[in-house]
Amino acid sequence: MKANLDKEKRAMQKIWKEREKQIEKVISNTIDMYGSIKGIAGKAISAVKALELSGS
């Protein structure tokens, strides 16, 4: 039972790590896209609070 549990735990950790990397990639690509559009459109694009510095 212990061996099966450890095997299952390793498999789930692998799946979670893969998903985590996918999410990080989506977030990074979204930030890049927002930055590119903001650079082109300027103030025509609303600011996204999560992507702005707190003093801006």
N, C-alpha and C positions, 0 to 999 in steps of 0.2 A: 504494500500500500504506500509506503514512504517513497519508494522509487517512482511509482506512478504519479504521486503528488508532486514530486520534484520535477519530473518530466513535464507535467502539465503547467507548472509554475514557470519553467523556462520558456515553454512555448508561448504562454500568455505575455511574458515580458518581451519577447521578440515581437509579437503582434503590436503591443503597446508602443514599443520604440519605433516601429515602422509608421504607425499612425501619427506619433508625435513628430517625426521628421516630415511627414506629408503636411501636417498642419503648419509647421514652421515654414515650409516652402510656400504654401498658399498665402500666409501672412506676409512673407517677404515679397512675393510677387505682387500682392495687392498694394503694399507700400510703394514699391517701385512704380507701379502703374499710376497710382495717385500722384506721386511726385512728378512723373512725366506729364500727366494731364494738367496738373497745377502749374508746371513750368510753361506750358503752351497757353492755357486759358487764363492764368492769373487769377484775378479777383472774381471772375465769372463763376468760379467753382467755390462752393462753400467749404469752409475749413472743417476738418474732422478733428475734434478735440483730442482724441487719442493719438493723433499723429503730429500734434503741434507742441512746441515747448510751452511750459506753463507761463512764461513771461511774455509770450507773443500774443 
